[in-house]
Amino acid sequence: MIVGIGNDLVDARRIESSIENFGEKFLNRIFTADEQARAQAHVKPVLSYAKRFAAKEAVAKALGTGISGFRFIDIEVFNNAAGKPEIILHRGALERMKALVKPDHNYHIHLSLSDEWPYASAYAVIEALPLP
């Protein structure tokens, strides 16, 4: 059962400007240490940051609250071994998910990311699955 859908479009130039103006303060408020390391290893770090920012916004919208009751770093974006983007929820975002999904269900977040300079987009679908 689909319990939430969210999408977001980010202008990477805004992320670039925030990094230039606020540096580590901005990065540490929005991105986990692992996300920062992955972005810095990317050919175009700002696009990696923009996609991850869009993903966090899309997931927050799918949770039904936007970024309310939790922080950006409570939603972590990574790529699995095949390169597919995945989400790990922490703290407040995980608590929101637990409130959204019935106790006898598990959840899966489907995530799609795309970019074409200067834009990055994300689409997230939260699916509740009955426990076996």
Backbone as a printed PyTorch tensor [residue, N CA C, xyz], in Angstrom:
tensor([[[  0.8430,  -1.1700,   0.0000],
         [  0.0000,   0.0000,   0.0000],
         [  0.8980,   1.2470,   0.0000]],

        [[  0.5710,   2.1860,  -0.8520],
         [  1.3100,   3.4500,  -0.9130],
         [  0.8030,   4.3590,   0.2080]],

        [[  1.7150,   4.8380,   1.0370],
         [  1.3170,   5.7150,   2.1420],
         [  1.8160,   7.1470,   1.9810]],

        [[  2.6850,   7.3720,   1.0000],
         [  3.1660,   8.7370,   0.7820],
         [  3.9420,   8.8710,  -0.5060]],

        [[  3.7850,  10.0190,  -1.1430],
         [  4.5100,  10.3500,  -2.3710],
         [  5.0340,  11.7710,  -2.2200]],

        [[  6.2650,  11.9890,  -2.6410],
         [  6.8320,  13.3370,  -2.5970],
         [  7.8010,  13.5500,  -3.7350]],

        [[  7.8930,  14.7750,  -4.1870],
         [  8.9020,  15.1060,  -5.1960],
         [  9.4710,  16.4810,  -4.8980]],

        [[ 10.6410,  16.7480,  -5.4640],
         [ 11.2660,  18.0450,  -5.2550],
         [ 12.2030,  18.3520,  -6.4130]],

        [[ 12.3230,  19.6240,  -6.7070],
         [ 13.2280,  20.1260,  -7.7350],
         [ 14.1050,  21.1890,  -7.0870]],

        [[ 15.4140,  21.0540,  -7.2510],
         [ 16.3720,  21.9680,  -6.6260],
         [ 17.2450,  22.6040,  -7.6950]],

        [[ 17.4600,  23.9000,  -7.5520],
         [ 18.4300,  24.5950,  -8.3940],
         [ 19.7870,  24.4540,  -7.7010]],

        [[ 20.6930,  23.7110,  -8.3050],
         [ 21.9950,  23.4360,  -7.6870],
         [ 22.7720,  24.7130,  -7.3920]],

        [[ 22.4780,  25.7870,  -8.1040],
         [ 23.1750,  27.0500,  -7.8450],
         [ 22.8380,  27.5830,  -6.4560]],

        [[ 21.6320,  27.2900,  -5.9530],
         [ 21.2650,  27.7000,  -4.5900],
         [ 22.0750,  26.9180,  -3.5590]],

        [[ 22.2610,  25.6320,  -3.8200],
         [ 23.0790,  24.8160,  -2.9200],
         [ 24.5210,  25.3110,  -2.9590]],

        [[ 25.0120,  25.5830,  -4.1570],
         [ 26.3740,  26.0900,  -4.3270],
         [ 26.5640,  27.3990,  -3.5640]],

        [[ 25.5880,  28.2820,  -3.6480],
         [ 25.6470,  29.5620,  -2.9490],
         [ 25.6420,  29.3620,  -1.4290]],

        [[ 24.8080,  28.4490,  -0.9530],
         [ 24.7540,  28.1730,   0.4910],
         [ 26.0790,  27.6170,   0.9940]],

        [[ 26.7050,  26.7530,   0.1900],
         [ 28.0080,  26.1990,   0.5790],
         [ 29.0530,  27.3090,   0.6090]],

        [[ 29.0390,  28.1850,  -0.4000],
         [ 29.9990,  29.2930,  -0.4480],
         [ 29.7960,  30.2550,   0.7140]],

        [[ 28.5360,  30.5520,   1.0480],
         [ 28.2380,  31.5340,   2.0910],
         [ 28.3540,  30.9860,   3.5120]],

        [[ 27.9970,  29.7280,   3.7150],
         [ 27.9160,  29.1910,   5.0770],
         [ 28.8390,  28.0040,   5.3360]],

        [[ 29.4420,  27.4670,   4.2930],
         [ 30.4350,  26.4070,   4.4310],
         [ 29.9890,  25.2150,   5.2440]],

        [[ 30.8660,  24.8030,   6.1790],
         [ 30.6160,  23.6050,   6.9760],
         [ 29.3590,  23.7140,   7.8290]],

        [[ 29.0190,  24.9090,   8.2630],
         [ 27.8080,  25.0780,   9.0700],
         [ 26.5890,  24.5940,   8.2880]],

        [[ 26.4890,  24.9920,   7.0260],
         [ 25.3920,  24.5400,   6.1620],
         [ 25.4970,  23.0370,   5.9180]],

        [[ 26.6680,  22.5820,   5.5090],
         [ 26.8450,  21.1650,   5.1750],
         [ 26.5150,  20.2620,   6.3550]],

        [[ 26.9830,  20.6140,   7.5510],
         [ 26.7540,  19.7770,   8.7310],
         [ 25.3080,  19.8030,   9.2030]],

        [[ 24.5760,  20.8570,   8.8730],
         [ 23.1640,  20.9400,   9.2560],
         [ 22.2890,  20.1070,   8.3250]],

        [[ 22.7210,  19.9590,   7.0770],
         [ 21.8940,  19.3050,   6.0640],
         [ 22.3400,  17.8760,   5.7670]],

        [[ 23.6390,  17.6300,   5.7300],
         [ 24.1720,  16.3570,   5.2440],
         [ 24.9760,  15.6300,   6.3170]],

        [[ 24.8180,  14.3020,   6.3630],
         [ 25.6140,  13.4970,   7.2880],
         [ 27.0680,  13.4800,   6.8120]],

        [[ 27.9530,  13.0280,   7.6760],
         [ 29.3740,  12.9370,   7.3080],
         [ 29.5650,  12.0090,   6.1120]],

        [[ 28.8330,  10.8910,   6.0720],
         [ 28.9410,   9.9680,   4.9370],
         [ 28.4490,  10.6140,   3.6450]],

        [[ 27.3570,  11.3640,   3.7200],
         [ 26.8520,  12.0520,   2.5230],
         [ 27.8680,  13.0740,   2.0220]],

        [[ 28.4950,  13.7820,   2.9440],
         [ 29.5030,  14.7680,   2.5480],
         [ 30.6980,  14.0860,   1.8880]],

        [[ 31.1260,  12.9650,   2.4390],
         [ 32.2640,  12.2400,   1.8600],
         [ 31.9260,  11.7480,   0.4540]],

        [[ 30.7030,  11.2200,   0.2760],
         [ 30.2960,  10.7520,  -1.0500],
         [ 30.2360,  11.9040,  -2.0450]],

        [[ 29.6860,  13.0230,  -1.6150],
         [ 29.5620,  14.1820,  -2.5110],
         [ 30.9340,  14.6980,  -2.9160]],

        [[ 31.8490,  14.7830,  -1.9650],
         [ 33.1830,  15.3050,  -2.2660],
         [ 33.9520,  14.3930,  -3.2200]],

        [[ 33.6060,  13.1040,  -3.2420],
         [ 34.2610,  12.1590,  -4.1510],
         [ 33.6330,  12.1910,  -5.5460]],

        [[ 32.5090,  12.8900,  -5.6680],
         [ 31.7750,  12.9710,  -6.9340],
         [ 32.4850,  13.9250,  -7.8900]],

        [[ 32.3520,  13.6800,  -9.1880],
         [ 32.9560,  14.5530, -10.2040],
         [ 32.4430,  15.9840, -10.0560]],

        [[ 31.1450,  16.1380,  -9.7850],
         [ 30.5320,  17.4490,  -9.5620],
         [ 29.8710,  17.4320,  -8.1860]],

        [[ 30.6230,  17.7420,  -7.1280],
         [ 30.0760,  17.6590,  -5.7740],
         [ 28.7690,  18.4220,  -5.5870]],

        [[ 28.6430,  19.6010,  -6.1740],
         [ 27.4330,  20.3950,  -5.9460],
         [ 26.1960,  19.6750,  -6.4860]],

        [[ 26.3090,  18.9490,  -7.5880],
         [ 25.1600,  18.1970,  -8.1050],
         [ 24.8150,  17.0320,  -7.1850]],

        [[ 25.8180,  16.4080,  -6.6100],
         [ 25.5690,  15.3420,  -5.6460],
         [ 24.8340,  15.8950,  -4.4270]],

        [[ 25.3000,  17.0250,  -3.9160],
         [ 24.6100,  17.6700,  -2.7940],
         [ 23.1800,  18.0510,  -3.1800]],

        [[ 22.9950,  18.6050,  -4.3620],
         [ 21.6630,  19.0410,  -4.7950],
         [ 20.7090,  17.8570,  -4.9030]],

        [[ 21.1760,  16.7380,  -5.4560],
         [ 20.3180,  15.5500,  -5.5570],
         [ 19.9450,  15.0320,  -4.1770]],

        [[ 20.9030,  15.0200,  -3.2660],
         [ 20.6120,  14.5390,  -1.9210],
         [ 19.6690,  15.4930,  -1.1780]],

        [[ 19.8290,  16.7780,  -1.3980],
         [ 18.9110,  17.7470,  -0.7960],
         [ 17.5000,  17.5240,  -1.3370]],

        [[ 17.3770,  17.3660,  -2.6520],
         [ 16.0680,  17.1120,  -3.2640],
         [ 15.4630,  15.8240,  -2.7120]],

        [[ 16.2890,  14.8030,  -2.5240],
         [ 15.8010,  13.5350,  -1.9830],
         [ 15.2560,  13.7110,  -0.5730]],

        [[ 15.9660,  14.4540,   0.2540],
         [ 15.5140,  14.6950,   1.6250],
         [ 14.1700,  15.4240,   1.6300]],

        [[ 14.0370,  16.4260,   0.7740],
         [ 12.7710,  17.1650,   0.6710],
         [ 11.6480,  16.2530,   0.1710]],

        [[ 11.9310,  15.4390,  -0.8390],
         [ 10.9140,  14.5410,  -1.3880],
         [ 10.4560,  13.5310,  -0.3370]],

        [[ 11.3840,  12.9670,   0.4100],
         [ 11.0320,  12.0110,   1.4560],
         [ 10.2370,  12.7060,   2.5590]],

        [[ 10.6450,  13.9050,   2.9420],
         [  9.9090,  14.6580,   3.9700],
         [  8.4720,  14.9150,   3.5220]],

        [[  8.2860,  15.2410,   2.2550],
         [  6.9340,  15.4480,   1.7230],
         [  6.1530,  14.1390,   1.7280]],

        [[  6.8090,  13.0370,   1.3740],
         [  6.1460,  11.7340,   1.3860],
         [  5.7440,  11.3330,   2.8100]],

        [[  6.5170,  11.7700,   3.7970],
         [  6.1770,  11.5090,   5.1970],
         [  4.9810,  12.3490,   5.6500]],

        [[  4.6040,  13.3270,   4.8420],
         [  3.4020,  14.1100,   5.1120],
         [  3.6010,  15.3340,   5.9710]],

        [[  4.8440,  15.6300,   6.3400],
         [  5.0740,  16.7490,   7.2500],
         [  5.9960,  17.8160,   6.6840]],

        [[  6.7060,  17.5030,   5.6130],
         [  7.8100,  18.3650,   5.2380],
         [  8.8450,  18.2450,   6.3540]],

        [[  9.8110,  19.1270,   6.3700],
         [ 10.8310,  19.0700,   7.4280],
         [ 10.2370,  19.7290,   8.6740]],

        [[  9.4710,  18.9440,   9.4090],
         [  8.8430,  19.4090,  10.6380],
         [  8.8690,  18.2500,  11.6250]],

        [[  9.4430,  18.4710,  12.7790],
         [  9.5450,  17.4140,  13.7730],
         [ 10.8140,  16.5920,  13.6460]],

        [[ 11.6160,  16.9110,  12.6490],
         [ 12.9120,  16.2550,  12.4940],
         [ 13.8340,  17.1550,  11.7000]],

        [[ 15.0920,  16.7210,  11.5610],
         [ 16.0980,  17.5330,  10.8800],
         [ 16.4870,  16.8930,   9.5510]],

        [[ 17.0980,  17.6700,   8.6870],
         [ 17.5430,  17.1410,   7.4010],
         [ 18.4660,  15.9380,   7.5740]],

        [[ 19.3410,  15.9860,   8.5650],
         [ 20.2830,  14.8760,   8.7380],
         [ 19.6090,  13.6100,   9.2570]],

        [[ 18.3250,  13.6810,   9.6130],
         [ 17.5710,  12.4890,  10.0060],
         [ 17.1690,  11.6550,   8.7900]],

        [[ 17.3410,  12.2080,   7.5990],
         [ 17.1010,  11.4870,   6.3460],
         [ 18.4530,  11.3750,   5.6540]],

        [[ 18.9520,  10.1540,   5.5280],
         [ 20.2710,   9.9440,   4.9290],
         [ 20.1260,   9.2440,   3.5830]],

        [[ 20.8090,   9.7690,   2.5890],
         [ 20.7630,   9.2280,   1.2310],
         [ 22.1020,   8.5580,   0.9250]],

        [[ 22.0320,   7.3400,   0.4130],
         [ 23.2500,   6.6500,  -0.0140],
         [ 22.9310,   5.8480,  -1.2720]],

        [[ 23.9570,   5.3220,  -1.8900],
         [ 23.7670,   4.4720,  -3.0600],
         [ 24.1990,   3.0570,  -2.6980]],

        [[ 23.3590,   2.0780,  -3.0610],
         [ 23.7250,   0.6940,  -2.7700],
         [ 24.8270,   0.2330,  -3.7270]],

        [[ 25.2330,  -1.0260,  -3.6110],
         [ 26.3480,  -1.5430,  -4.4150],
         [ 26.0900,  -1.4320,  -5.9120]],

        [[ 24.8240,  -1.4570,  -6.3130],
         [ 24.4730,  -1.3420,  -7.7320],
         [ 24.3340,   0.1140,  -8.1720]],

        [[ 24.4720,   1.0520,  -7.2220],
         [ 24.3580,   2.4720,  -7.5440],
         [ 22.9740,   3.0550,  -7.3320]],

        [[ 22.0190,   2.2160,  -6.9410],
         [ 20.6420,   2.6700,  -6.7210],
         [ 20.5740,   3.5350,  -5.4610]],

        [[ 19.9130,   4.7010,  -5.5450],
         [ 19.7840,   5.5300,  -4.3420],
         [ 18.8340,   4.8930,  -3.3270]],

        [[ 19.2260,   4.9470,  -2.0780],
         [ 18.4520,   4.3820,  -0.9720],
         [ 18.3810,   5.4090,   0.1510]],

        [[ 17.4770,   5.1740,   1.0820],
         [ 17.2640,   6.0760,   2.2200],
         [ 17.4040,   5.3040,   3.5230]],

        [[ 18.0520,   5.9220,   4.4890],
         [ 18.0450,   5.4440,   5.8740],
         [ 17.4310,   6.5720,   6.7050]],

        [[ 16.4340,   6.2300,   7.5000],
         [ 15.8110,   7.2180,   8.3860],
         [ 16.4080,   7.0930,   9.7830]],

        [[ 16.6120,   8.2290,  10.4190],
         [ 17.1460,   8.2870,  11.7750],
         [ 16.2180,   9.1500,  12.6360]],

        [[ 16.3480,   9.0000,  13.9270],
         [ 15.7130,   9.8540,  14.9330],
         [ 14.2840,  10.2810,  14.5670]],

        [[ 14.0490,  11.5780,  14.4430],
         [ 12.6990,  12.1020,  14.2410],
         [ 12.0240,  11.6150,  12.9730]],

        [[ 12.7750,  11.4650,  11.8920],
         [ 12.1820,  10.9760,  10.6370],
         [ 11.7410,   9.5240,  10.7940]],

        [[ 12.5200,   8.7300,  11.5040],
         [ 12.1470,   7.3380,  11.7560],
         [ 10.9100,   7.2720,  12.6460]],

        [[ 10.8340,   8.1340,  13.6410],
         [  9.6460,   8.1840,  14.5060],
         [  8.4040,   8.5590,  13.6990]],

        [[  8.5460,   9.5020,  12.7840],
         [  7.4150,   9.8850,  11.9260],
         [  6.9770,   8.6950,  11.0740]],

        [[  7.9370,   7.9450,  10.5350],
         [  7.6050,   6.7710,   9.7280],
         [  6.8500,   5.7440,  10.5630]],

        [[  7.3110,   5.5190,  11.7880],
         [  6.6440,   4.5550,  12.6680],
         [  5.2080,   4.9690,  12.9590]],

        [[  4.9550,   6.2730,  13.0340],
         [  3.5940,   6.7640,  13.2590],
         [  2.7340,   6.6130,  12.0050]],

        [[  3.3650,   6.6180,  10.8500],
         [  2.6590,   6.5560,   9.5710],
         [  2.2960,   5.1290,   9.1760]],

        [[  3.1650,   4.1800,   9.5070],
         [  3.0050,   2.7890,   9.0780],
         [  2.5080,   1.9440,  10.2500]],

        [[  1.5170,   1.0930,   9.9910],
         [  0.9550,   0.2340,  11.0300],
         [  2.0330,  -0.6770,  11.6190]],

        [[  1.8910,  -1.0350,  12.9100],
         [  2.9050,  -1.8690,  13.5670],
         [  3.1160,  -3.2330,  12.8980]],

        [[  2.0910,  -3.7660,  12.2370],
         [  2.2270,  -5.0730,  11.5840],
         [  2.6950,  -4.9410,  10.1280]],

        [[  3.2700,  -3.7890,   9.8020],
         [  3.7890,  -3.5350,   8.4550],
         [  5.2450,  -3.0700,   8.5300]],

        [[  5.9550,  -3.3180,   7.4760],
         [  7.2840,  -2.7660,   7.2890],
         [  7.1530,  -1.6950,   6.2120]],

        [[  8.1960,  -0.9560,   5.9590],
         [  8.1180,   0.0720,   4.9210],
         [  9.2960,  -0.0280,   3.9720]],

        [[  9.0870,   0.4840,   2.7840],
         [ 10.1680,   0.6160,   1.8110],
         [ 10.0160,   1.9780,   1.1440]],

        [[ 11.1170,   2.6960,   1.0070],
         [ 11.0970,   3.9910,   0.3220],
         [ 11.7350,   3.8060,  -1.0480]],

        [[ 10.9390,   4.0060,  -2.0800],
         [ 11.4400,   3.9680,  -3.4520],
         [ 11.8940,   5.3840,  -3.7900]],

        [[ 13.0820,   5.5110,  -4.3660],
         [ 13.6470,   6.8270,  -4.6270],
         [ 14.2500,   6.8800,  -6.0210]],

        [[ 13.9340,   7.9390,  -6.7360],
         [ 14.5360,   8.1860,  -8.0450],
         [ 15.1530,   9.5780,  -8.0230]],

        [[ 16.4050,   9.6740,  -8.4930],
         [ 17.1150,  10.9540,  -8.5440],
         [ 17.5350,  11.2390,  -9.9800]],

        [[ 17.5600,  12.5160, -10.3250],
         [ 17.9960,  12.9140, -11.6620],
         [ 18.6150,  14.3030, -11.5880]],

        [[ 19.5010,  14.5920, -12.5470],
         [ 20.0510,  15.9430, -12.6080],
         [ 20.3970,  16.3120, -14.0380]],

        [[ 20.2770,  17.5690, -14.2990],
         [ 20.7120,  18.2100, -15.5460],
         [ 21.0230,  19.6360, -15.1410]],

        [[ 22.3190,  19.9880, -15.1480],
         [ 22.7380,  21.2930, -14.6420],
         [ 21.8410,  22.3950, -15.1720]],

        [[ 21.3500,  23.2630, -14.2820],
         [ 21.6510,  23.3800, -12.8600],
         [ 20.6100,  22.7230, -11.9520]],

        [[ 19.8170,  21.8070, -12.4710],
         [ 18.7170,  21.2640, -11.6760],
         [ 18.9670,  19.8320, -11.2190]],

        [[ 18.4030,  19.5240, -10.0670],
         [ 18.4020,  18.1690,  -9.5310],
         [ 16.9820,  17.8820,  -9.0570]],

        [[ 16.5280,  16.6710,  -9.3020],
         [ 15.1710,  16.3260,  -8.8860],
         [ 15.1600,  14.9830,  -8.1680]],

        [[ 14.1330,  14.8060,  -7.3570],
         [ 13.9530,  13.5520,  -6.6270],
         [ 12.4690,  13.2390,  -6.5460]],

        [[ 12.1770,  11.9580,  -6.5900],
         [ 10.8110,  11.4660,  -6.4660],
         [ 10.8480,  10.3100,  -5.4790]],

        [[ 10.0210,  10.3790,  -4.4460],
         [ 10.0090,   9.3500,  -3.4050],
         [  8.6060,   8.7890,  -3.2250]],

        [[  8.5370,   7.4790,  -3.0680],
         [  7.2790,   6.7880,  -2.7900],
         [  7.5090,   5.9100,  -1.5650]],

        [[  6.6490,   6.0640,  -0.5630],
         [  6.7260,   5.2180,   0.6260],
         [  5.6670,   4.1380,   0.4940]],

        [[  6.1210,   2.8960,   0.5950],
         [  5.2340,   1.7430,   0.4850],
         [  5.2140,   1.0080,   1.8180]],

        [[  4.0110,   0.7100,   2.3190],
         [  3.8530,  -0.0980,   3.5250],
         [  3.5900,  -1.5350,   3.0930]],

        [[  4.3410,  -2.4570,   3.6780],
         [  4.2450,  -3.8690,   3.3050],
         [  3.9060,  -4.6980,   4.5370]],

        [[  2.8720,  -5.5620,   4.4490],
         [  2.5470,  -6.4130,   5.5980],
         [  3.7330,  -7.3110,   5.9520]],

        [[  3.9620,  -7.4930,   7.2420],
         [  5.0210,  -8.4030,   7.6750],
         [  4.6250,  -9.8280,   7.2960]],

        [[  5.6040, -10.6570,   6.9200],
         [  5.2790, -12.0470,   6.5260],
         [  4.7510, -12.8670,   7.6910]]])
